[in-house]
Amino acid sequence: MKCTFKTIIAFLSVPVLMLSAGAQTTPLDNYLLPSNPIPFGVTSIEYTFDNDPGFGNGVTVHFSPCTVVADLSTAIDASSLPNGLHTLYVRARNKNNAWSQTNNFQLYKVSQDFQIPASQQESPIEAIEYFFDEDPGVGNGTLKFISPTTELNNYTLAIDVSSLSKGTMHTLYIRTINPTSLTMARLFSLEGTLPLTWISFSGQLQNDNSVLLKWETAAEKNVALFVIERSIDGHSFKKAGSIEPRHNSTGRSLYTFIDKNPATGKVFYRIKQLDIDNKFSYSPTIVVNIENNSQKNFYIINNPGKDKLRLHLGRVPDSRSQLQIFDLSGRILTRKEVSADPIQEIDISTLASGIYFVRYVNKNGSAIARFKKE
C-alpha cells in the first residue's frame, strides 16, 4: 500500500486570542495553523512549546498509517502554559528519517474566563498598525486605515520589508486600533537568493558499522564547501568531514560521504553548506540508529573453560581490537591484541578457579561476557 502525504494542519484546543484583523477579534477555542508543505511521506509529527528540546524529543502527534496529513487535526494541550505570548514548534519526519524544517507559530494564551466587554466587542476596527521586532507604542506603528464596509475576513495587507536584514529572524506585529487593541505576532525570516536547492539527504548503516551519507542538490551557486556534521544528542554538532562542491549551477549533483567512526546508538547528521562569502545554511537533520555490533555478535564458545577460552567476535577484528580478562574487582589480569580471525582463543590456564569477565574492545565500542574458570 502506497501512502502520499503533503501538508500538516494542527489545531490548538485552548483559549487563545485570534491573531489577525478579523471581523470579530475574540478569544477562540481553536487556532488554525497555516499548512506547510512536507516533501516526502510523513511517518511522525511532533510539537513543543517555547524551548525546543531538539529533534525527536518533542510531544508526538499520533496518527494511523496512511493518514492523509492534509486532513489531519489534533488537539494540542496547552493547559500548563501560563497566560501570555508563547511559541509553538511543529515538525515532521519522513520515511527516510529526514526531519522537515521546524515551523514556529506565536500565540497568545488568556485565562479561561477572559471576556471582552460587549461594548468593546461591537466597536468597529477603523485602522490597524504594524511594526517589526520592537513595540513603538500604541499608535506609533505604520497605520493602515480601513473602510467600515471592508470585509476583514478576506482583508490583505501589503507590508514593506525592504529595510529589514536578510538571513535573520524578525517578528511582525499587527495591532487593531480599537478599544481592544489586540495584537498579532508572527516570527519570520527574509531569505536572499538561495545558493542551492536541497533535493534529498539520507544515511544508511553499513556492515562495518560505518555510515554512508548521500545528498543531492540542484542549482548550486557560489557554494564553497559542504561540511558534514554529527551529533549524539541532536543539539551539539561536531565536524565529521567535508567535501568540495561540483559547482553545477544548472543541473543536479549527487554527493556521498562515509563516516567511518560514528558513535553507537542514535546519531544525528546534517550538512552545512558554506558560501564563498562565508554565509551558510543547513540541510534537514537525519537520524541513523547504530547498533553496537560488538555486543550483538560477541559470545563465549566454551563456558566454563579450563585452559583456553574460545571466543566468537562476530566479524574480522580491526587493527585496534583487544581482549581483556579481569576479575570481580575490575583488575585487568590478561590482555591480548587480536586480528585477522573472528574466532579467538585466550589462555586462562594460570587463573585460579572462579568467576571472571572477558571484554572485547574495538573501534565501535566494547562487549563484556561473564565466564567460569574450572
Sequence and secondary structure as in RCSB ss.txt:
>XXXX:A:sequence
MKCTFKTIIAFLSVPVLMLSAGAQTTPLDNYLLPSNPIPFGVTSIEYTFDNDPGFGNGVTVHFSPCTVVADLSTA
IDASSLPNGLHTLYVRARNKNNAWSQTNNFQLYKVSQDFQIPASQQESPIEAIEYFFDEDPGVGNGTLKFISPTT
ELNNYTLAIDVSSLSKGTMHTLYIRTINPTSLTMARLFSLEGTLPLTWISFSGQLQNDNSVLLKWETAAEKNVAL
FVIERSIDGHSFKKAGSIEPRHNSTGRSLYTFIDKNPATGKVFYRIKQLDIDNKFSYSPTIVVNIENNSQKNFYI
INNPGKDKLRLHLGRVPDSRSQLQIFDLSGRILTRKEVSADPIQEIDISTLASGIYFVRYVNKNGSAIARFKKE
>XXXX:A:secstr
      EE  EE S EE  S  SS  EES EE   EE SS EEEEEEEESS   TT SEEE   TT  GGG   E
E  TTS SEEEEEEEEEEETTSBB   EEEEEEE  TT    HHHHT    EEEEEESS   TT SEEEE  TT 
 GGG       TTS SSSEEEEEEEEESTT  EEEEEEE   S S EEEEEEEEE TTS EEEEEEEES  SEEE
EEEEEESSSSS EEEEEE     SSSEEEEEEEESS  SEEEEEEEEEEETTS EEE   EEEEE  HHHHH EE
SSSSBSSEEEEE SS   TT EEEEE TT  EEEEEE  S SEEEEE TTS SEEEEEEEEETTEEEEEEEEE 
